[in-house]
Amino acid sequence: MHQVVARSTAAEPLLKVSNLSRHFPVGAHRVVKAVEQVSFEIAAGETLCIVGESGSGKSTLGRLVVGLDVPTGGAVTFAGHDCQPKRGRSGGRGPIQLIFQDPYASLNARHRVSDALAEVVRIHRPAIGEAAVSARVDELLVQVGLSPRDGMKYPHQFSGGQRQRICIARALAADPRFIVCDEPTSALDVSVQAQILNLIKLLQREQQLTYLFISHNLAVVYHIADAVGVMYLGRLVEMGRKHAVFGQPTHPYTRMLLNAVPKLERSPDAALAANGEIASAIAPPPGCAFHPRCPLADARCAREIPQMLAQPNGTFAACHAAEERRLPF
């Protein structure tokens, strides 16, 4: 399969995902293909955002990349090394960390914040003493905009935005180079979302972090992304640099997502308004999974799975209509 490049051509990839798949058995004879043949690269210091509706496989992809789930097929290469966990031995890695969607559920309610952070520091810096561990915990809290005094509190004593800052500090405690952010702002108020996004971008600049950022909010994606990948029912359907995807989207599904964002003016792509719901992953449509919702679908779309191909706008898209130049605009 063609390797989709979602990075600047001058930079070498830090993370490379090749034909990654994850299938879950359902009953005796059926499987859910939550992630299917996904490939991309991310350069050091950049942010790739994965977008799509609920059920598109975004979070499963994130768990595969961070090592919390074992793939059915494919590979994840980090800094030139295969880093996939062995079957039956899934688990996270120090250089790659995960920020969860729900900050309260991902924190132990019985642990003080300082204890939660200190545990991670001890694991990843086993040679340092307790005084250095305590100093590192204070440093992490300050880095995310909290006070060292907050370390003595429990998770329930913080607001949602503050808890997400704690989760970011916990990820930083492992001294990562790469962080998977699984919808880290979706449970927060809009004003707090902006604060967390600004913090994530600031930490990226200060610590040369690389992100895989998962979201369904296109406004958030536009604010933080360098490149964008659009997923539908487990597959990537379009990928490219941010301004190409937002400015000249190729795939009809990408256009539907963008047209669903409220605008003051009428979009020229209003004919491609959001239509229907995502299909069941247990019994996906044949051919292009998006064809039952696509106004450009024909018999080929219902029969053949499209391949990711380079497009005139610089993106890659898996669309028969684009390949055959049947797009009306």
C-alpha positions as CSV (number, residue, x, y, z in Angstrom):
1,M,0.0,0.0,0.0
2,H,1.2,3.5,-0.8
3,Q,2.7,5.2,2.3
4,V,0.8,8.4,3.1
5,V,3.2,11.2,4.1
6,A,1.6,13.9,6.3
7,R,4.8,15.8,7.1
8,S,7.0,18.4,5.6
9,T,9.3,16.8,3.0
10,A,12.5,18.2,4.6
11,A,12.0,16.4,7.9
12,E,12.5,12.7,8.8
13,P,9.7,10.9,10.4
14,L,9.8,10.3,14.2
15,L,6.8,8.0,14.1
16,K,5.8,5.7,11.2
17,V,2.6,3.7,11.1
18,S,2.5,1.0,8.4
19,N,-0.7,-0.8,7.4
20,L,-1.9,-0.8,11.0
21,S,-5.1,-2.8,11.7
22,R,-7.1,-3.9,14.7
23,H,-9.9,-6.4,14.4
24,F,-12.2,-7.4,17.3
25,P,-14.1,-10.7,17.2
26,V,-17.9,-10.5,17.5
27,G,-19.5,-13.9,18.0
28,A,-18.1,-16.9,16.3
29,H,-17.7,-15.8,12.7
30,R,-17.7,-12.0,12.5
31,V,-15.1,-9.3,13.3
32,V,-15.2,-5.5,13.7
33,K,-12.5,-3.9,11.7
34,A,-12.0,-0.9,14.1
35,V,-8.8,0.1,12.3
36,E,-7.9,-1.2,8.8
37,Q,-4.7,-0.7,6.8
38,V,-3.9,2.7,8.2
39,S,-0.5,4.2,7.2
40,F,1.1,7.6,7.9
41,E,4.3,9.4,9.1
42,I,4.8,12.2,11.6
43,A,7.9,14.4,11.7
44,A,9.5,15.4,14.9
45,G,8.0,18.6,16.4
46,E,4.8,18.4,14.3
47,T,1.2,17.6,15.1
48,L,-1.0,15.3,13.1
49,C,-4.7,15.6,13.9
50,I,-7.0,12.6,13.2
51,V,-10.6,13.6,12.8
52,G,-13.9,11.8,12.1
53,E,-17.3,11.0,13.6
54,S,-17.7,8.8,16.6
55,G,-17.2,5.2,15.6
56,S,-14.6,6.0,13.0
57,G,-11.7,4.3,14.9
58,K,-9.8,7.3,16.1
59,S,-9.4,6.3,19.7
60,T,-8.5,2.7,18.8
61,L,-5.8,4.1,16.5
62,G,-4.4,6.2,19.4
63,R,-4.3,3.2,21.7
64,L,-2.5,1.1,19.1
65,V,0.1,3.8,18.6
66,V,0.8,4.3,22.3
67,G,0.9,0.5,22.9
68,L,-2.2,0.0,25.1
69,D,-3.6,-2.4,22.5
70,V,-2.0,-5.0,20.3
71,P,-2.6,-4.7,16.5
72,T,-4.0,-7.4,14.4
73,G,-1.6,-6.4,11.6
74,G,0.9,-3.7,10.6
75,A,3.6,-2.0,12.5
76,V,4.4,1.1,14.5
77,T,8.0,2.4,14.2
78,F,9.3,5.1,16.6
79,A,12.7,6.7,15.9
80,G,13.5,3.9,13.6
81,H,12.7,1.1,16.0
82,D,9.7,-1.3,16.0
83,C,7.9,-0.5,19.2
84,Q,4.8,-2.6,19.1
85,P,4.0,-4.7,22.2
86,K,3.9,-8.5,21.9
87,R,0.5,-10.2,22.0
88,G,-0.6,-10.6,25.6
89,R,1.9,-8.0,26.8
90,S,0.3,-4.6,25.8
91,G,1.4,-1.6,27.7
92,G,2.6,2.0,27.3
93,R,6.1,3.2,26.6
94,G,8.1,6.0,28.2
95,P,8.9,8.0,25.0
96,I,5.3,7.7,23.9
97,Q,2.6,8.9,26.3
98,L,-1.2,9.3,26.2
99,I,-3.5,12.1,27.5
100,F,-7.0,10.6,27.9
101,Q,-10.3,12.3,27.0
102,D,-11.8,12.1,30.6
103,P,-9.3,13.6,33.1
104,Y,-11.3,12.5,36.1
105,A,-11.7,8.9,35.1
106,S,-8.0,8.6,34.3
107,L,-6.9,9.8,37.7
108,N,-7.0,7.6,40.9
109,A,-9.4,9.4,43.2
110,R,-7.6,8.0,46.3
111,H,-4.1,9.3,45.3
112,R,-2.9,12.8,46.0
113,V,-1.7,14.6,42.8
114,S,1.9,14.6,44.1
115,D,1.8,10.9,44.7
116,A,0.4,10.2,41.2
117,L,3.1,12.3,39.6
118,A,5.9,11.0,41.8
119,E,5.1,7.4,40.9
120,V,5.7,8.1,37.2
121,V,8.9,10.0,37.9
122,R,10.3,7.1,40.0
123,I,9.5,4.6,37.2
124,H,11.3,6.7,34.5
125,R,14.1,8.2,36.6
126,P,14.9,5.3,39.0
127,A,18.4,6.6,39.9
128,I,17.3,9.9,41.5
129,G,16.5,10.3,45.2
130,E,13.3,11.3,46.9
131,A,14.3,15.0,47.2
132,A,14.9,15.1,43.4
133,V,11.5,13.3,42.8
134,S,9.7,15.9,45.0
135,A,11.5,18.8,43.1
136,R,10.5,17.2,39.8
137,V,6.9,17.0,40.8
138,D,6.8,20.7,41.8
139,E,8.5,21.5,38.5
140,L,5.8,19.6,36.5
141,L,3.0,21.3,38.3
142,V,4.4,24.7,37.6
143,Q,4.9,23.8,33.9
144,V,1.2,23.1,33.5
145,G,0.1,26.3,35.2
146,L,-0.6,24.9,38.7
147,S,1.1,25.5,42.1
148,P,3.3,23.0,44.0
149,R,0.8,23.3,46.8
150,D,-1.8,21.7,44.6
151,G,0.2,18.5,44.8
152,M,-1.4,17.8,48.2
153,K,-4.9,17.9,46.9
154,Y,-7.0,15.0,45.5
155,P,-8.5,15.0,42.0
156,H,-12.1,15.8,43.1
157,Q,-10.8,19.1,44.5
158,F,-10.0,20.5,41.0
159,S,-12.0,21.7,38.1
160,G,-12.1,19.8,34.8
161,G,-9.5,22.0,33.2
162,Q,-7.2,21.7,36.2
163,R,-7.6,17.9,36.2
164,Q,-6.6,17.9,32.5
165,R,-3.5,20.0,33.4
166,I,-2.6,17.3,36.0
167,C,-3.0,14.6,33.3
168,I,-0.7,16.6,31.0
169,A,1.8,16.8,33.9
170,R,1.6,13.1,34.4
171,A,2.4,12.5,30.7
172,L,5.3,14.9,30.9
173,A,6.6,13.1,34.0
174,A,7.7,10.2,31.7
175,D,10.0,12.5,29.8
176,P,8.2,11.7,26.5
177,R,9.1,12.7,22.9
178,F,5.7,11.9,21.5
179,I,2.2,12.3,23.0
180,V,-1.1,10.9,21.8
181,C,-3.8,13.4,22.8
182,D,-7.2,11.5,22.7
183,E,-9.8,14.4,22.5
184,P,-8.2,16.1,25.6
185,T,-10.6,19.1,25.4
186,S,-13.9,17.5,24.5
187,A,-15.1,17.3,28.1
188,L,-14.2,21.0,28.8
189,D,-16.0,24.3,28.5
190,V,-15.1,26.3,25.4
191,S,-13.0,28.9,27.3
192,V,-11.1,26.2,29.1
193,Q,-10.5,24.3,25.9
194,A,-8.6,27.3,24.5
195,Q,-6.4,27.4,27.7
196,I,-5.6,23.7,27.4
197,L,-4.9,24.0,23.7
198,N,-2.6,27.0,24.2
199,L,-0.8,25.0,27.0
200,I,-0.3,22.0,24.7
201,K,1.1,24.2,21.9
202,L,3.4,26.0,24.4
203,L,4.8,22.7,25.8
204,Q,5.4,21.5,22.2
205,R,7.6,24.6,21.5
206,E,9.4,24.5,24.8
207,Q,10.1,20.7,24.8
208,Q,10.2,19.8,21.1
209,L,7.2,17.4,21.5
210,T,5.5,15.6,18.7
211,Y,1.7,15.0,18.9
212,L,-0.9,12.7,17.4
213,F,-4.0,14.7,18.3
214,I,-7.4,13.0,18.1
215,S,-10.5,15.2,17.8
216,H,-14.0,15.5,16.3
217,N,-13.9,19.3,16.7
218,L,-12.6,20.9,13.4
219,A,-12.1,24.3,15.0
220,V,-9.8,22.7,17.5
221,V,-8.0,20.8,14.7
222,Y,-7.4,24.0,12.7
223,H,-5.9,25.7,15.7
224,I,-3.4,23.0,16.5
225,A,-2.7,20.8,13.4
226,D,0.2,20.8,11.0
227,A,-1.3,17.9,9.1
228,V,-4.8,16.4,9.1
229,G,-6.0,12.8,8.6
230,V,-9.7,12.1,8.1
231,M,-11.0,8.7,9.2
232,Y,-14.2,6.9,8.3
233,L,-15.2,3.5,9.6
234,G,-11.6,2.5,10.4
235,R,-9.8,3.7,7.3
236,L,-8.1,7.0,6.3
237,V,-10.0,8.6,3.5
238,E,-8.0,11.8,3.2
239,M,-4.7,13.2,4.5
240,G,-2.5,16.2,3.9
241,R,-1.2,19.4,5.3
242,K,-3.7,21.5,7.2
243,H,-4.2,24.3,4.8
244,A,-4.7,21.9,1.9
245,V,-7.3,19.8,3.7
246,F,-9.2,22.8,5.1
247,G,-8.8,25.0,2.0
248,Q,-9.3,22.5,-0.8
249,P,-10.7,19.3,0.6
250,T,-11.0,16.4,-2.0
251,H,-13.0,13.7,-0.3
252,P,-16.8,14.2,-0.1
253,Y,-16.7,13.1,3.5
254,T,-14.1,15.7,4.4
255,R,-16.3,18.3,2.7
256,M,-19.3,17.1,4.7
257,L,-17.4,17.5,8.0
258,L,-16.3,21.0,7.1
259,N,-19.8,22.0,5.9
260,A,-21.2,20.8,9.3
261,V,-19.2,23.6,11.0
262,P,-21.5,26.6,11.6
263,K,-20.7,29.6,9.3
264,L,-22.2,33.0,8.9
265,E,-22.1,32.8,5.1
266,R,-23.4,30.0,2.9
267,S,-20.8,27.5,1.9
268,P,-20.2,26.8,-1.8
269,D,-20.3,23.1,-0.9
270,A,-23.7,23.3,0.7
271,A,-24.9,20.6,-1.6
272,L,-22.6,18.2,0.4
273,A,-24.3,18.8,3.7
274,A,-24.0,16.1,6.4
275,N,-26.3,13.2,5.4
276,G,-27.2,10.1,7.4
277,E,-25.1,8.4,10.1
278,I,-22.0,6.4,10.1
279,A,-22.6,2.7,9.2
280,S,-22.2,-0.2,11.6
281,A,-18.7,-1.5,11.9
282,I,-20.1,-5.0,12.4
283,A,-21.7,-5.0,8.9
284,P,-20.0,-2.2,6.9
285,P,-21.1,-1.4,3.4
286,P,-19.2,-3.1,0.5
287,G,-16.8,-1.1,-1.6
288,C,-16.3,2.4,-0.3
289,A,-17.8,2.4,3.2
290,F,-18.9,6.0,2.7
291,H,-20.9,5.4,-0.6
292,P,-24.4,5.1,1.0
293,R,-24.0,8.7,2.2
294,C,-22.2,10.1,-0.7
295,P,-24.0,12.1,-3.4
296,L,-21.3,11.2,-6.0
297,A,-21.4,7.5,-5.5
298,D,-21.8,5.2,-8.5
299,A,-21.7,1.4,-9.1
300,R,-17.9,1.3,-8.8
301,C,-18.1,3.0,-5.3
302,A,-20.4,0.2,-4.1
303,R,-18.1,-2.5,-5.4
304,E,-14.5,-1.5,-5.0
305,I,-12.6,-0.1,-2.0
306,P,-10.7,3.0,-3.2
307,Q,-7.0,3.4,-2.6
308,M,-5.2,6.5,-1.2
309,L,-3.9,8.5,-4.2
310,A,-2.1,11.8,-4.6
311,Q,-4.5,14.7,-5.5
312,P,-3.9,18.0,-7.4
313,N,-4.3,20.0,-4.1
314,G,-1.4,18.1,-2.5
315,T,-3.5,15.8,-0.3
316,F,-4.0,12.1,-0.5
317,A,-7.6,10.8,-0.8
318,A,-9.3,7.5,-1.2
319,C,-12.2,8.3,-3.5
320,H,-13.2,6.9,-6.9
321,A,-14.9,10.2,-7.8
322,A,-11.7,12.1,-7.2
323,E,-9.7,9.5,-9.2
324,E,-12.1,9.8,-12.1
325,R,-12.3,13.6,-11.9
326,R,-16.1,13.4,-11.2
327,L,-16.0,16.0,-8.5
328,P,-18.4,18.8,-9.5
329,F,-16.2,21.5,-8.0
